Amino acid sequence: MMMRAWFWVPLILLLSTPMAGAQVSTITIAMDHAPPYSYTDGPEARGLLLDILAPIAEELGLEVRVVPCPFSRCVHMLEQNEVDIMGGLIRTKQRDEELTFVTPAYMALRSSFRFYSLRASDLDITDYEDLHGKRIAVMRGAAHFARFDKDQDIIKVPVTSEQVAVQMLLKKRVDLFIGVEETADHAMSILQQPVHQLIKQPYHFQDSIFGHMAYSSEFASTVRAKQITSLYRAMAEKGQLTELVKPYALPPIPGY
């Protein structure tokens, strides 16, 4: 049986309040390693979602437990009610059927879905149709742009991380991989891989990408979820979320 690492984030409020001495509530957060927005490779998990949840957890007297996992596993655990919350999720019709998304989104990227290939390859992807017949590494469970996600004729090879995608490209097991330009570029800049051998293809899809916090279906129906949502929206109204996202070079969060 695979053993899963757990991070305990010390966000417990144990002051002389009515909650003191009572059983502490725990919420579980699924988090993938996705710099610069989340890090799970050190002794303690850190990232934007935890920055946002810290004051909320303190106010509610909550203990936060982080479950580090590959992106696809995180999504699966959320869908199966094995964890309570996940962040950085693009909202889709399919996900809306299984999860509860919290508005407003706390991440807003005006970025591109880019296709990366080996510099030494003779590929020249200048329009969408050029993608057909190519083996494209995609993050398992990720949402991209609708045309690509719905296209049954595209050869998609699921991977668990950008690092795996790069490795597969270098070994010529895929022809391309797709990623959000801002996050993929950052990930590749810190990978211990010869990423200088990769290039971005000319074709890309420009879009506004919104990353939400989402609840599992079971957690969404709890009093705790409603309390978290209320405090989160209050933070948005007061401009506190905008202050929290500034260090991550993200745009202001509109008041709800």
C-alpha positions as a printed Julia matrix, in Angstrom:
256×3 Matrix{Float64}:
   0.0    0.0     0.0
   1.35   3.44   -0.95
   1.95   5.65    2.06
   0.8    9.23    1.7
   2.6   12.12    3.36
   0.56  14.48    5.49
   1.3   18.08    6.36
  -0.19  19.56    9.5
  -0.53  23.31    9.24
  -0.68  24.96   12.69
  -3.73  27.15   12.29
  -5.54  26.23   15.52
  -7.04  28.99   17.61
  -6.79  27.84   21.23
  -7.47  31.03   23.17
  -9.83  31.76   26.03
 -12.91  31.66   23.83
 -16.08  29.56   23.96
 -14.31  27.05   21.7
 -11.42  26.51   24.08
 -11.44  22.96   25.39
 -13.91  21.85   22.72
 -13.05  19.32   20.07
 -11.16  21.03   17.26
 -12.6   20.73   13.77
 -10.29  19.59   10.98
 -10.49  20.35    7.29
  -8.38  18.53    4.71
  -6.85  20.35    1.76
  -5.66  18.5    -1.35
  -2.62  20.31   -2.76
  -0.42  19.58   -5.74
   3.11  20.88   -6.18
   2.57  23.74   -8.62
   5.08  26.58   -8.14
   4.78  29.5    -7.76
   1.28  29.03   -6.35
   1.78  25.94   -4.19
   4.74  24.0    -2.82
   4.61  20.57   -1.21
   8.25  19.51   -1.58
   9.51  20.94    1.71
   8.97  20.17    5.4
   5.77  22.23    5.35
   3.29  22.88    2.58
   2.9   26.51    1.56
   1.1   28.5    -1.07
  -1.64  30.93   -1.94
  -4.61  28.79   -0.9
  -3.1   28.29    2.56
  -2.44  32.03    2.81
  -6.14  32.61    2.16
  -7.39  29.89    4.49
  -5.07  30.83    7.39
  -7.12  33.8     8.72
 -10.37  31.92    8.05
  -9.17  28.86    9.95
  -7.98  31.03   12.82
 -11.32  32.76   13.13
 -13.27  29.49   13.06
 -10.87  27.56   15.31
 -10.05  25.06   12.58
  -7.12  22.74   12.13
  -5.94  22.41    8.53
  -4.43  19.18    7.26
  -2.73  19.27    3.85
  -2.7   16.17    1.68
   0.05  16.5    -0.98
  -0.85  14.71   -4.19
  -0.37  14.86   -7.97
  -2.97  17.1    -9.6
  -5.1   14.28  -11.01
  -5.06  12.42   -7.7
  -6.06  15.61   -5.86
  -9.06  16.09   -8.14
 -10.05  12.43   -7.78
  -9.85  12.6    -3.98
 -12.02  15.72   -3.96
 -14.6   14.07   -6.21
 -14.63  10.98   -3.99
 -15.06  13.01   -0.78
 -11.68  11.86    0.54
 -10.64  15.5     1.12
 -12.67  18.64    1.71
 -11.1   21.44   -0.34
  -8.83  21.99   -3.33
  -7.68  25.21   -4.98
  -6.64  26.42   -8.41
  -9.41  24.6   -10.27
 -10.79  25.79  -13.58
 -14.58  25.62  -13.47
 -16.18  23.38  -16.09
 -19.67  22.02  -16.63
 -18.52  18.5   -15.8
 -16.82  19.56  -12.58
 -19.89  21.56  -11.58
 -21.83  18.29  -11.46
 -19.55  16.83   -8.76
 -18.0   19.77   -6.92
 -19.07  23.09   -5.41
 -17.03  26.06   -6.62
 -16.54  29.1    -4.4
 -16.85  32.52   -6.01
 -15.17  34.8    -6.76
 -12.15  33.0    -8.2
  -8.95  33.88   -6.36
  -6.67  33.35   -9.36
  -7.15  35.19  -12.65
  -4.55  34.68  -15.35
  -4.61  36.28  -18.77
  -2.42  33.59  -20.21
  -2.04  31.15  -23.05
  -2.3   27.43  -23.39
   1.01  26.71  -25.12
   2.33  23.62  -26.85
   5.94  22.67  -26.13
   8.11  20.45  -28.33
  11.73  19.43  -28.76
  13.82  22.15  -30.34
  15.4   19.52  -32.58
  12.06  18.31  -33.93
  10.78  19.44  -37.3
   7.35  20.3   -35.94
   5.72  23.56  -36.96
   2.36  23.95  -35.24
   0.9   27.14  -36.66
  -2.82  26.38  -36.33
  -5.13  24.06  -34.46
  -5.41  21.49  -37.24
  -1.65  20.86  -37.03
  -2.24  19.2   -33.65
  -3.99  16.21  -35.22
  -1.81  13.15  -35.5
   0.56  14.39  -32.78
   0.99  12.68  -29.42
   0.29  15.37  -26.83
   1.08  15.02  -23.13
  -1.73  16.45  -21.0
  -1.98  16.79  -17.24
  -4.32  14.04  -16.12
  -7.59  15.53  -14.9
  -6.77  19.07  -16.05
  -9.1   21.37  -17.99
  -7.79  23.27  -21.01
  -9.82  25.09  -23.66
 -13.11  23.56  -24.73
 -12.24  22.77  -28.35
  -9.15  20.85  -27.31
 -10.77  19.04  -24.39
 -13.73  17.89  -26.47
 -11.72  16.85  -29.53
 -11.82  13.06  -29.68
  -9.4   12.99  -32.61
  -6.51  14.47  -30.64
  -4.04  11.89  -29.3
  -3.79  12.78  -25.6
  -1.27  11.06  -23.34
  -2.11  11.66  -19.64
   0.8   12.55  -17.32
   0.96  13.41  -13.63
   3.22  16.49  -13.78
   5.11  18.91  -16.03
   8.3   17.08  -15.07
   6.95  13.82  -16.45
   5.82  15.64  -19.6
   9.32  17.04  -20.13
  10.88  13.63  -19.58
   8.53  12.07  -22.12
   9.36  14.79  -24.65
  13.1   14.29  -24.15
  12.66  10.56  -24.65
  10.49  11.22  -27.72
   7.55   9.33  -26.27
   5.29  12.29  -27.07
   5.53  15.03  -29.68
   4.12  17.91  -27.61
   2.8   18.81  -24.23
   0.21  21.45  -23.39
   0.37  23.75  -20.4
  -0.7   27.15  -19.11
   2.22  29.31  -20.2
   2.76  31.16  -16.91
   2.78  28.08  -14.71
   4.5   25.78  -17.21
   7.34  28.26  -17.79
   7.89  28.62  -14.06
   7.82  24.86  -13.51
  10.33  24.26  -16.27
  12.64  26.95  -14.93
  13.15  24.93  -11.74
  13.1   21.4   -13.14
  16.36  19.49  -13.09
  15.98  18.8   -16.8
  17.65  20.15  -19.97
  14.62  22.3   -20.73
  16.7   24.44  -23.08
  16.06  21.65  -25.56
  12.38  22.62  -25.66
  10.6   25.37  -27.58
   7.1   26.83  -27.69
   5.22  26.21  -30.9
   3.7   29.24  -32.68
   0.1   28.11  -32.22
  -1.41  28.91  -28.83
  -4.83  29.58  -27.37
  -5.18  32.86  -25.47
  -7.73  32.85  -22.7
  -8.65  34.25  -19.31
  -8.06  31.44  -16.86
  -9.77  31.51  -13.48
  -8.66  29.32  -10.59
 -11.26  28.61   -7.91
 -11.4   27.03   -4.5
 -13.78  24.06   -4.61
 -15.44  21.81   -2.03
 -16.24  18.12   -2.18
 -19.96  17.4    -2.39
 -20.13  16.13    1.19
 -18.17  19.01    2.69
 -20.17  21.59    0.7
 -23.3   20.7     2.68
 -21.69  21.28    6.07
 -21.96  24.3     8.35
 -18.16  24.67    8.19
 -18.24  25.04    4.41
 -20.89  27.74    4.62
 -18.88  29.57    7.28
 -15.7   29.4     5.19
 -17.55  30.68    2.12
 -19.05  33.58    4.07
 -15.68  34.65    5.49
 -13.98  34.2     2.11
 -16.49  36.48    0.4
 -16.15  39.02    3.19
 -12.39  39.03    2.58
 -13.04  39.7    -1.1
 -15.38  42.58   -0.28
 -12.85  44.19    2.07
  -9.98  43.87   -0.38
  -8.12  41.37    1.79
  -7.96  38.75   -0.97
  -6.41  41.31   -3.31
  -3.66  41.93   -0.76
  -3.03  38.2    -0.37
  -2.66  37.55   -4.1
  -0.32  40.51   -4.71
   2.89  38.59   -3.81
   1.92  36.04   -6.48
   1.64  38.72   -9.2
  -2.07  38.04   -9.63
  -4.66  40.73  -10.45
  -7.08  42.21   -7.87
 -10.04  40.14   -6.7
 -13.4   41.8    -7.39
 -15.73  42.23   -4.44
 -18.51  39.67   -4.33
